[in-house]
Amino acid sequence: GLDAARKFWGHTQWLVNYWLLQQGFSIGIGDTIADAATMKTINETISKAKNEVN
């Protein structure tokens, strides 16, 4: 039931955390910045949505 599901997710989280600590995982600032093509798509999507609202 609920207790078994809680334990399952708790153990799953522990396993993921352990794996990340053992394998290492990091990103640099460059990984968080969208490229020009992606920014263009984002801006076009936002503009389209704004036009549809107005």
N, C-alpha and C positions, 0 to 999 in steps of 0.2 A: 504494500500500500504506500501511503505517503512517506512513512519512515524509511522504507526501502529505497524509494526514489531519492529522498534527501541524502541518504548515505551514498547512493550511486553517484550522484552529481558531486558530492563532497570529495569522494575518492577520485573521480575523474579530474576534478580541478587540481587535486594534489599531484596526480600523475602528470598532468600537463605542466604544472609548475616545476616539478622535478626534472622533466625532460628538458625544459627550457634552460634550467640551471646547468644541466650537464652538457647540452649541445651548444649553448651560447646563441644569442640572437640579438642583433642590434641593427639599427638603421641610422643613417646619417641625415643631416638636414636636407641634403639634395634629394633624398627619397621622399620628402614630404612636399616638394614643390612640383606643381603640375607643369608639363611642357607647354609650348605655345599652342599646339593643336588642341590639346585638352582644354586649355583656358578659353580658346575660341569657342569650342563646343559648349562649355559651361556658360559663357556670357551670352551666346545665342539662345540657349535654353531659358535662361533667366529673362532675357528680353522678350522672348515669345510668350512666356508665362505672364509677364507684366502686361503685355498687350492684350492678352485674352481676358485678364481681370478688368482692365479699363474698357 
